[in-house]
Amino acid sequence: MEELNYLDLKYLDEVCFVCKEKPSDPGSAIRVRLERKRMVSFKTERTETKDVLVPRCRRCRSIEKSENRKNARTVAPAMVAGIAVLLLGIYLKQPEWVPIVACFSVAIGIFAVGIVLDLKQRSKLPEAEQALILKAATPTVDTYPAVAQLLSQDFKVIGRWSERK
């Protein structure tokens, strides 16, 4: 098992970095893995990895999870309908471009309807709640001081940040 090098564990009892309102919850922290590659000698490269825990409250974590589920509920039906139309077009022996165009048209149409319905539902919320949803759904962890410091030292974020495991 790899050894994790966590920075900023002492800050996890502070305020949520996303909403800056509620106290952070250690179980909801965002783990950001950063990596830096350095040439040690002519042919040898050394990789240094660091993990930073960005404090986050339970509310912001649940908002992000909820938004991710909403996105999945919009994309999945669009993909299924698009593939169904594609297969139907192939089954009906249409020219090869017809099912492909129909597939993308149906998929994009269903996806657009899902987005419009979500925006309509969200517009009924108070403005402060809308802003929080936007911030919590896509937190900008690269502005967290420890992450920003490592980024300035030629570290790069590996993949998408993840929740603390």
FIKOLZA-1660 file (N, C-alpha, C; in steps of 0.1 Angstrom, whole numbers, plus 5000, padded with zeros to 4 digits):
% residues 165
   i   px   py   pz ch aa at
   1 5008 4988 5000  A  M  N
   1 5000 5000 5000  A  M CA
   1 5009 5012 5000  A  M  C
   2 5005 5022 4992  A  E  N
   2 5013 5034 4991  A  E CA
   2 5012 5043 5003  A  E  C
   3 5022 5050 5006  A  E  N
   3 5022 5060 5017  A  E CA
   3 5017 5073 5012  A  E  C
   4 5007 5078 5018  A  L  N
   4 5002 5091 5014  A  L CA
   4 5008 5102 5022  A  L  C
   5 5011 5113 5015  A  N  N
   5 5018 5124 5021  A  N CA
   5 5008 5136 5022  A  N  C
   6 5000 5136 5032  A  Y  N
   6 4989 5146 5033  A  Y CA
   6 4995 5159 5039  A  Y  C
   7 4991 5170 5033  A  L  N
   7 4995 5183 5038  A  L CA
   7 4983 5189 5044  A  L  C
   8 4984 5198 5053  A  D  N
   8 4974 5206 5058  A  D CA
   8 4963 5199 5066  A  D  C
   9 4967 5188 5073  A  L  N
   9 4957 5181 5081  A  L CA
   9 4953 5190 5093  A  L  C
  10 4961 5199 5097  A  K  N
  10 4957 5208 5108  A  K CA
  10 4946 5217 5105  A  K  C
  11 4944 5220 5092  A  Y  N
  11 4933 5229 5087  A  Y CA
  11 4920 5223 5086  A  Y  C
  12 4919 5210 5087  A  L  N
  12 4906 5203 5084  A  L CA
  12 4896 5206 5095  A  L  C
  13 4899 5212 5106  A  D  N
  13 4889 5216 5115  A  D CA
  13 4884 5230 5114  A  D  C
  14 4888 5236 5103  A  E  N
  14 4884 5250 5101  A  E CA
  14 4872 5251 5092  A  E  C
  15 4869 5262 5086  A  V  N
  15 4857 5265 5079  A  V CA
  15 4859 5258 5065  A  V  C
  16 4847 5254 5059  A  C  N
  16 4847 5249 5046  A  C CA
  16 4853 5258 5036  A  C  C
  17 4862 5253 5027  A  F  N
  17 4869 5262 5018  A  F CA
  17 4859 5266 5006  A  F  C
  18 4849 5258 5004  A  V  N
  18 4840 5260 4993  A  V CA
  18 4830 5271 4996  A  V  C
  19 4822 5270 5007  A  C  N
  19 4812 5279 5010  A  C CA
  19 4817 5290 5020  A  C  C
  20 4827 5287 5027  A  K  N
  20 4833 5296 5037  A  K CA
  20 4823 5300 5048  A  K  C
  21 4813 5291 5050  A  E  N
  21 4803 5294 5061  A  E CA
  21 4803 5283 5072  A  E  C
  22 4802 5271 5068  A  K  N
  22 4800 5260 5078  A  K CA
  22 4814 5254 5082  A  K  C
  23 4814 5248 5094  A  P  N
  23 4827 5241 5097  A  P CA
  23 4829 5230 5088  A  P  C
  24 4842 5227 5086  A  S  N
  24 4845 5216 5077  A  S CA
  24 4843 5203 5084  A  S  C
  25 4842 5192 5076  A  D  N
  25 4840 5179 5081  A  D CA
  25 4851 5171 5075  A  D  C
  26 4860 5165 5084  A  P  N
  26 4871 5157 5078  A  P CA
  26 4868 5146 5068  A  P  C
  27 4856 5140 5070  A  G  N
  27 4852 5130 5061  A  G CA
  27 4847 5135 5047  A  G  C
  28 4845 5148 5046  A  S  N
  28 4840 5154 5034  A  S CA
  28 4852 5161 5026  A  S  C
  29 4864 5161 5032  A  A  N
  29 4875 5168 5026  A  A CA
  29 4877 5163 5012  A  A  C
  30 4883 5172 5004  A  I  N
  30 4886 5169 4990  A  I CA
  30 4901 5166 4989  A  I  C
  31 4904 5154 4984  A  R  N
  31 4918 5151 4983  A  R CA
  31 4923 5155 4969  A  R  C
  32 4934 5163 4969  A  V  N
  32 4939 5167 4956  A  V CA
  32 4953 5161 4955  A  V  C
  33 4956 5153 4945  A  R  N
  33 4969 5147 4944  A  R CA
  33 4977 5155 4933  A  R  C
  34 4989 5159 4937  A  L  N
  34 4998 5166 4928  A  L CA
  34 5011 5159 4926  A  L  C
  35 5016 5161 4914  A  E  N
  35 5028 5154 4911  A  E CA
  35 5038 5163 4904  A  E  C
  36 5051 5161 4907  A  R  N
  36 5061 5169 4900  A  R CA
  36 5072 5159 4896  A  R  C
  37 5076 5160 4883  A  K  N
  37 5087 5152 4878  A  K CA
  37 5100 5160 4876  A  K  C
  38 5111 5155 4881  A  R  N
  38 5123 5162 4880  A  R CA
  38 5134 5153 4875  A  R  C
  39 5143 5159 4867  A  M  N
  39 5154 5151 4862  A  M CA
  39 5165 5151 4872  A  M  C
  40 5169 5139 4877  A  V  N
  40 5179 5138 4887  A  V CA
  40 5193 5137 4880  A  V  C
  41 5193 5129 4870  A  S  N
  41 5205 5128 4862  A  S CA
  41 5201 5128 4847  A  S  C
  42 5211 5126 4839  A  F  N
  42 5209 5127 4824  A  F CA
  42 5197 5118 4820  A  F  C
  43 5196 5106 4825  A  K  N
  43 5186 5096 4821  A  K CA
  43 5176 5093 4832  A  K  C
  44 5178 5098 4844  A  T  N
  44 5169 5094 4855  A  T CA
  44 5159 5105 4859  A  T  C
  45 5147 5101 4859  A  E  N
  45 5136 5111 4863  A  E CA
  45 5130 5107 4877  A  E  C
  46 5129 5116 4886  A  R  N
  46 5123 5114 4899  A  R CA
  46 5109 5120 4900  A  R  C
  47 5099 5112 4904  A  T  N
  47 5086 5117 4906  A  T CA
  47 5083 5119 4920  A  T  C
  48 5078 5131 4924  A  E  N
  48 5074 5135 4937  A  E CA
  48 5059 5137 4938  A  E  C
  49 5052 5130 4947  A  T  N
  49 5038 5131 4948  A  T CA
  49 5034 5136 4961  A  T  C
  50 5024 5145 4961  A  K  N
  50 5019 5151 4974  A  K CA
  50 5004 5151 4973  A  K  C
  51 4997 5149 4985  A  D  N
  51 4983 5149 4986  A  D CA
  51 4979 5161 4995  A  D  C
  52 4970 5169 4991  A  V  N
  52 4965 5180 4999  A  V CA
  52 4950 5177 5002  A  V  C
  53 4946 5179 5014  A  L  N
  53 4932 5178 5018  A  L CA
  53 4926 5192 5019  A  L  C
  54 4917 5194 5011  A  V  N
  54 4910 5207 5011  A  V CA
  54 4897 5206 5019  A  V  C
  55 4896 5214 5030  A  P  N
  55 4884 5213 5039  A  P CA
  55 4871 5216 5032  A  P  C
  56 4861 5208 5035  A  R  N
  56 4848 5210 5029  A  R CA
  56 4837 5205 5039  A  R  C
  57 4826 5212 5039  A  C  N
  57 4815 5208 5049  A  C CA
  57 4806 5197 5042  A  C  C
  58 4798 5191 5050  A  R  N
  58 4789 5180 5045  A  R CA
  58 4779 5185 5035  A  R  C
  59 4774 5198 5037  A  R  N
  59 4764 5203 5028  A  R CA
  59 4770 5205 5014  A  R  C
  60 4782 5210 5013  A  C  N
  60 4789 5212 5000  A  C CA
  60 4792 5199 4993  A  C  C
  61 4795 5189 5001  A  R  N
  61 4798 5176 4996  A  R CA
  61 4785 5170 4990  A  R  C
  62 4774 5171 4998  A  S  N
  62 4761 5165 4993  A  S CA
  62 4756 5173 4981  A  S  C
  63 4758 5186 4980  A  I  N
  63 4754 5193 4968  A  I CA
  63 4762 5188 4956  A  I  C
  64 4775 5186 4957  A  E  N
  64 4783 5181 4946  A  E CA
  64 4778 5168 4941  A  E  C
  65 4776 5159 4951  A  K  N
  65 4771 5145 4948  A  K CA
  65 4758 5146 4941  A  K  C
  66 4749 5154 4946  A  S  N
  66 4735 5156 4940  A  S CA
  66 4736 5161 4926  A  S  C
  67 4745 5171 4923  A  E  N
  67 4747 5176 4910  A  E CA
  67 4752 5166 4900  A  E  C
  68 4762 5158 4905  A  N  N
  68 4767 5147 4897  A  N CA
  68 4757 5137 4893  A  N  C
  69 4748 5133 4903  A  R  N
  69 4737 5124 4900  A  R CA
  69 4727 5130 4890  A  R  C
  70 4724 5143 4891  A  K  N
  70 4715 5149 4881  A  K CA
  70 4721 5148 4867  A  K  C
  71 4734 5151 4866  A  N  N
  71 4741 5150 4853  A  N CA
  71 4740 5136 4847  A  N  C
  72 4742 5126 4856  A  A  N
  72 4741 5112 4851  A  A CA
  72 4727 5109 4847  A  A  C
  73 4717 5114 4854  A  R  N
  73 4703 5111 4850  A  R CA
  73 4699 5118 4837  A  R  C
  74 4706 5129 4833  A  T  N
  74 4703 5135 4821  A  T CA
  74 4711 5129 4809  A  T  C
  75 4723 5125 4811  A  V  N
  75 4731 5119 4801  A  V CA
  75 4726 5105 4797  A  V  C
  76 4723 5097 4807  A  A  N
  76 4720 5083 4804  A  A CA
  76 4708 5081 4795  A  A  C
  77 4697 5088 4798  A  P  N
  77 4685 5086 4788  A  P CA
  77 4688 5091 4774  A  P  C
  78 4696 5102 4774  A  A  N
  78 4700 5108 4761  A  A CA
  78 4708 5097 4753  A  A  C
  79 4718 5091 4759  A  M  N
  79 4726 5081 4753  A  M CA
  79 4718 5069 4748  A  M  C
  80 4709 5064 4757  A  V  N
  80 4701 5052 4754  A  V CA
  80 4692 5055 4742  A  V  C
  81 4685 5067 4743  A  A  N
  81 4676 5070 4732  A  A CA
  81 4684 5072 4719  A  A  C
  82 4695 5078 4719  A  G  N
  82 4703 5080 4707  A  G CA
  82 4708 5067 4701  A  G  C
  83 4712 5057 4710  A  I  N
  83 4716 5044 4705  A  I CA
  83 4704 5037 4699  A  I  C
  84 4693 5038 4706  A  A  N
  84 4681 5031 4701  A  A CA
  84 4677 5036 4687  A  A  C
  85 4678 5049 4685  A  V  N
  85 4675 5055 4672  A  V CA
  85 4685 5050 4661  A  V  C
  86 4697 5050 4665  A  L  N
  86 4708 5045 4656  A  L CA
  86 4705 5031 4652  A  L  C
  87 4702 5022 4662  A  L  N
  87 4699 5008 4658  A  L CA
  87 4687 5007 4650  A  L  C
  88 4677 5015 4653  A  L  N
  88 4664 5014 4645  A  L CA
  88 4667 5018 4630  A  L  C
  89 4675 5028 4629  A  G  N
  89 4679 5033 4615  A  G CA
  89 4687 5022 4608  A  G  C
  90 4696 5015 4615  A  I  N
  90 4703 5004 4608  A  I CA
  90 4694 4993 4605  A  I  C
  91 4685 4990 4614  A  Y  N
  91 4675 4979 4612  A  Y CA
  91 4666 4982 4600  A  Y  C
  92 4662 4994 4598  A  L  N
  92 4654 4998 4587  A  L CA
  92 4661 5000 4574  A  L  C
  93 4674 4998 4575  A  K  N
  93 4683 4998 4563  A  K CA
  93 4683 5012 4556  A  K  C
  94 4684 5022 4564  A  Q  N
  94 4685 5036 4559  A  Q CA
  94 4699 5038 4554  A  Q  C
  95 4701 5048 4546  A  P  N
  95 4715 5052 4542  A  P CA
  95 4723 5054 4555  A  P  C
  96 4736 5051 4555  A  E  N
  96 4744 5051 4568  A  E CA
  96 4744 5065 4575  A  E  C
  97 4742 5076 4568  A  W  N
  97 4743 5089 4575  A  W CA
  97 4730 5092 4582  A  W  C
  98 4719 5086 4578  A  V  N
  98 4706 5089 4584  A  V CA
  98 4705 5085 4599  A  V  C
  99 4708 5072 4602  A  P  N
  99 4707 5068 4616  A  P CA
  99 4717 5076 4625  A  P  C
 100 4729 5079 4619  A  I  N
 100 4739 5086 4627  A  I CA
 100 4734 5101 4631  A  I  C
 101 4728 5107 4621  A  V  N
 101 4723 5121 4623  A  V CA
 101 4711 5120 4633  A  V  C
 102 4703 5111 4631  A  A  N
 102 4691 5109 4640  A  A CA
 102 4695 5106 4654  A  A  C
 103 4705 5097 4655  A  C  N
 103 4711 5094 4668  A  C CA
 103 4715 5106 4676  A  C  C
 104 4724 5114 4669  A  F  N
 104 4729 5126 4676  A  F CA
 104 4718 5136 4678  A  F  C
 105 4709 5137 4669  A  S  N
 105 4698 5147 4671  A  S CA
 105 4689 5144 4683  A  S  C
 106 4686 5131 4684  A  V  N
 106 4678 5127 4696  A  V CA
 106 4685 5128 4709  A  V  C
 107 4698 5124 4709  A  A  N
 107 4706 5125 4721  A  A CA
 107 4708 5139 4726  A  A  C
 108 4711 5148 4716  A  I  N
 108 4713 5162 4720  A  I CA
 108 4700 5168 4724  A  I  C
 109 4689 5165 4718  A  G  N
 109 4675 5170 4721  A  G CA
 109 4672 5166 4735  A  G  C
 110 4673 5153 4739  A  I  N
 110 4670 5149 4752  A  I CA
 110 4679 5155 4763  A  I  C
 111 4692 5156 4760  A  F  N
 111 4701 5162 4769  A  F CA
 111 4697 5177 4771  A  F  C
 112 4694 5184 4760  A  A  N
 112 4690 5198 4761  A  A CA
 112 4677 5200 4770  A  A  C
 113 4668 5191 4768  A  V  N
 113 4655 5191 4776  A  V CA
 113 4659 5189 4791  A  V  C
 114 4668 5180 4794  A  G  N
 114 4672 5178 4808  A  G CA
 114 4678 5190 4814  A  G  C
 115 4687 5197 4806  A  I  N
 115 4693 5209 4811  A  I CA
 115 4683 5220 4813  A  I  C
 116 4674 5222 4804  A  V  N
 116 4664 5232 4805  A  V CA
 116 4655 5230 4818  A  V  C
 117 4651 5217 4820  A  L  N
 117 4643 5214 4831  A  L CA
 117 4650 5217 4844  A  L  C
 118 4663 5213 4844  A  D  N
 118 4671 5215 4856  A  D CA
 118 4673 5230 4859  A  D  C
 119 4675 5238 4849  A  L  N
 119 4677 5253 4850  A  L CA
 119 4664 5259 4855  A  L  C
 120 4653 5254 4849  A  K  N
 120 4640 5259 4853  A  K CA
 120 4637 5256 4868  A  K  C
 121 4640 5244 4873  A  Q  N
 121 4639 5241 4887  A  Q CA
 121 4648 5249 4896  A  Q  C
 122 4660 5251 4891  A  R  N
 122 4670 5258 4899  A  R CA
 122 4666 5273 4900  A  R  C
 123 4660 5279 4889  A  S  N
 123 4656 5293 4889  A  S CA
 123 4646 5296 4900  A  S  C
 124 4639 5286 4905  A  K  N
 124 4629 5289 4916  A  K CA
 124 4636 5290 4930  A  K  C
 125 4649 5286 4931  A  L  N
 125 4656 5287 4943  A  L CA
 125 4660 5302 4946  A  L  C
 126 4662 5305 4959  A  P  N
 126 4668 5318 4962  A  P CA
 126 4682 5320 4955  A  P  C
 127 4685 5333 4952  A  E  N
 127 4698 5335 4945  A  E CA
 127 4710 5330 4953  A  E  C
 128 4710 5332 4966  A  A  N
 128 4721 5327 4974  A  A CA
 128 4723 5312 4973  A  A  C
 129 4712 5305 4973  A  E  N
 129 4712 5290 4971  A  E CA
 129 4717 5286 4958  A  E  C
 130 4713 5293 4947  A  Q  N
 130 4718 5291 4934  A  Q CA
 130 4733 5293 4933  A  Q  C
 131 4738 5303 4939  A  A  N
 131 4753 5306 4939  A  A CA
 131 4760 5295 4947  A  A  C
 132 4755 5290 4958  A  L  N
 132 4761 5280 4965  A  L CA
 132 4762 5267 4957  A  L  C
 133 4751 5264 4951  A  I  N
 133 4751 5251 4942  A  I CA
 133 4761 5252 4932  A  I  C
 134 4763 5264 4925  A  L  N
 134 4773 5265 4915  A  L CA
 134 4787 5264 4921  A  L  C
 135 4790 5270 4932  A  K  N
 135 4803 5268 4938  A  K CA
 135 4806 5254 4943  A  K  C
 136 4796 5248 4950  A  A  N
 136 4798 5235 4955  A  A CA
 136 4799 5224 4945  A  A  C
 137 4792 5226 4934  A  A  N
 137 4791 5215 4923  A  A CA
 137 4805 5215 4916  A  A  C
 138 4812 5226 4915  A  T  N
 138 4825 5226 4908  A  T CA
 138 4835 5234 4916  A  T  C
 139 4839 5230 4928  A  P  N
 139 4848 5238 4936  A  P CA
 139 4861 5240 4929  A  P  C
 140 4867 5251 4931  A  T  N
 140 4880 5254 4924  A  T CA
 140 4891 5252 4935  A  T  C
 141 4895 5240 4936  A  V  N
 141 4905 5236 4946  A  V CA
 141 4919 5241 4943  A  V  C
 142 4921 5246 4931  A  D  N
 142 4935 5251 4928  A  D CA
 142 4938 5264 4934  A  D  C
 143 4927 5271 4940  A  T  N
 143 4930 5283 4947  A  T CA
 143 4932 5281 4962  A  T  C
 144 4931 5269 4967  A  Y  N
 144 4934 5266 4981  A  Y CA
 144 4949 5269 4983  A  Y  C
 145 4952 5276 4994  A  P  N
 145 4966 5280 4995  A  P CA
 145 4977 5269 4994  A  P  C
 146 4975 5258 5000  A  A  N
 146 4985 5247 4999  A  A CA
 146 4986 5242 4985  A  A  C
 147 4975 5241 4978  A  V  N
 147 4975 5236 4964  A  V CA
 147 4981 5246 4955  A  V  C
 148 4978 5259 4957  A  A  N
 148 4983 5270 4949  A  A CA
 148 4999 5271 4951  A  A  C
 149 5003 5269 4963  A  Q  N
 149 5017 5269 4966  A  Q CA
 149 5025 5258 4958  A  Q  C
 150 5019 5246 4958  A  L  N
 150 5025 5235 4951  A  L CA
 150 5025 5237 4936  A  L  C
 151 5014 5242 4931  A  L  N
 151 5013 5245 4917  A  L CA
 151 5023 5255 4913  A  L  C
 152 5027 5264 4921  A  S  N
 152 5037 5274 4918  A  S CA
 152 5051 5268 4918  A  S  C
 153 5052 5256 4924  A  Q  N
 153 5065 5249 4924  A  Q CA
 153 5066 5238 4914  A  Q  C
 154 5059 5240 4903  A  D  N
 154 5059 5230 4891  A  D CA
 154 5052 5217 4894  A  D  C
 155 5043 5216 4904  A  F  N
 155 5035 5204 4906  A  F CA
 155 5023 5206 4897  A  F  C
 156 5018 5194 4893  A  K  N
 156 5005 5194 4885  A  K CA
 156 4995 5185 4891  A  K  C
 157 4982 5189 4890  A  V  N
 157 4972 5181 4896  A  V CA
 157 4971 5168 4888  A  V  C
 158 4970 5157 4894  A  I  N
 158 4969 5144 4887  A  I CA
 158 4954 5140 4887  A  I  C
 159 4949 5139 4875  A  G  N
 159 4935 5135 4873  A  G CA
 159 4926 5146 4879  A  G  C
 160 4913 5141 4882  A  R  N
 160 4904 5150 4888  A  R CA
 160 4905 5147 4903  A  R  C
 161 4905 5158 4911  A  W  N
 161 4906 5156 4925  A  W CA
 161 4895 5147 4930  A  W  C
 162 4897 5140 4941  A  S  N
 162 4887 5131 4946  A  S CA
 162 4884 5133 4961  A  S  C
 163 4874 5126 4966  A  E  N
 163 4871 5127 4980  A  E CA
 163 4881 5120 4988  A  E  C
 164 4883 5123 5000  A  R  N
 164 4892 5116 5008  A  R CA
 164 4887 5102 5010  A  R  C
 165 4896 5093 5008  A  K  N
 165 4893 5078 5009  A  K CA
 165 4898 5073 5022  A  K  C
% end
